[in-house]
Amino acid sequence: MNNFNEIIAEYKKIPWFHELNDKHLRKIAEITTLRHVRTNETLFREGDKADFIYIVLEGRVALDIFVPHKGKIRFYTAESPELFGWSSVTPTVRQRTAGAIAVMDGLLACIDAAKLQQACDEDHDLGYLVMHRLANIVASRLQVTRMQLIDMFAYSESKNE
């Protein structure tokens, strides 16, 4: 399924791509590969080189971080058609800020982050659309994290009473 036209067809199903024109959609498809993953397969570890943005087409992928004295903590599970690994296209991040492991067999679209950055630099209209969408993802993930932190601290306070 690594056919260019099949990648385009998959992208057309994903709301994240709906406002992209054909030229922009084709540009992103050109820098995309598809990857089949198996349950418990590690995609990347915290601290690895940030090289791809991933979109879950099928399956689920857990994201985790290492917390001193606690070990790995799962903080999010991405499902179709969610995007993860977005920090790889931010200007200052050069390494993974979390780890990712497949929690069920699946299919991922892997977008080359360096090539996406270059395409956004060369075509500011594309850059605006991509960064606008990434900002929405970051905002929603921060909201989820905020709720998790509130829940975590509320639980620890009620436990101490």
N, C-alpha and C positions, 0 to 999 in steps of 0.2 A: 504494500500500500504506500510505498514511498514515491508514488507517481505525483508529479506536480499538479495535475488536474484534480487528483483526489485530495491533496492538501488544500487546494482552493475550495473544493466542495465542503470539506470539514470546517474550514474557517467561515464559510458563509452561514453555517449553522450557529455560530457563536456570536452572541450579542456584542461582544467586545469589538468585533470587526464590522458591524453593520454599517457604520457611517464612513468606512473607508471606500474610496473610489477604486476602480479596477486596477489602476496603475499602482496604488499603494498596497492593495491586497496582493498583487502579483509580486511586488518587491519583497514583502515579508515572506511569502510562500517560497521565493527563490533562496532564502537564507534559513529555511526550515528543513529539518529532517524528522522522520518519525521513528519512535523507539518503543518497542514492545518491552514491558517490564514484568517481572515475576514477583509474587508475594515475597516479602522480606529482602528484596534486592535494594541495596544502598545506591542511591543516585548520586549523592554527594554528602560530604561531612562538613561540619562547621569548621571554617578556616581554609577549606579548599579554594582553589582559584575559581572565581565567579566567571563562568564562560557561557552559560545558556539561560534563557528564560524558558520555562516549561508551561505547557497548557495540558491539563488532563483531558483527554478525549474519551477515555474509558478507564475505569478503575478508581482507586483512591491512593493518595500519597500523604503520609504523615510528616509533619515538620517538627523538629525538636531542637532544643538548645541544651547545652551543658550548664548545670547550675552547681557551683561548688557545694560540697557536702550533701548533695541530693542526687547527682548523676544526671542522666539525660531526662529531660522533661518534654513530653509532647505538648505542644501548644496550639496546633492547628492540624486539621485533616482536610486536604484539598480534594474535591470531587469534580467531575465533569460539569461544566466547562471552565473550571477555575484555573487561574494563572498563578504560578509561584516562581520564586527565584528572581523576582523583579529587582532586587537590589543590585543585580549584575549590570544594569544599565544606568545606575546612578553615577554621578560624576566622580565621587570619591571612594566608593566601595570597590575594593580589588579582591576581596575574598568573601566566601560564604559566611553569612551571619547566623546560619542555622544549618541543620542537617536534614536530609530528606530520604525517606525509605518507603518503598511501595508496600501498602498494607493489603493489597489484592492485585491479581494480575491486571494489566491494563495497557493502554496505548497513550503515549505522550507525544505532543508536538514540541520539538526542541528548536528554539529560535536562537541563532548565533548572536550573542549579546554585543560583541564588538562590531559585527556587521550591521546590526540594528542601530547602534549608536552612530555609525558612519552614515547610514541612510538618513537618519534623523538630522544629522548635521548638514547633509547635502540638500535635503528637501525639508525646509522648515514647516511646511504645511503638514507633512507626515510627522515630523517631530512634535508639533503641537498636539496632534491627535493622540499619538502614543503617550506622551507625557501627561496629557489630560486624563487619559484612561488609567495610567499607572498611579496618578495622584488619587483617583477614586479608590483604587485597590488599597493603597497605603492607608488612606483615611478609614476605610472599613475594617482593615486589620487592626489599626490602632483602637478603634471602637471595641472590637472583640477583645483585644488585650486588656483594655481598660476594665471591661466587665469581668474578665477573669481575675484581674488583680483585686477588684472590689470584692468579688466572691471569696477569693483566697484570704484576704485580710479580715473580712467579716467572719469567716469560718474560724480563723485562728483566734480572734477576739472572743467569740462565743465559747470556744473550747477552753479558754483561760478563765472564764467566769465561774 
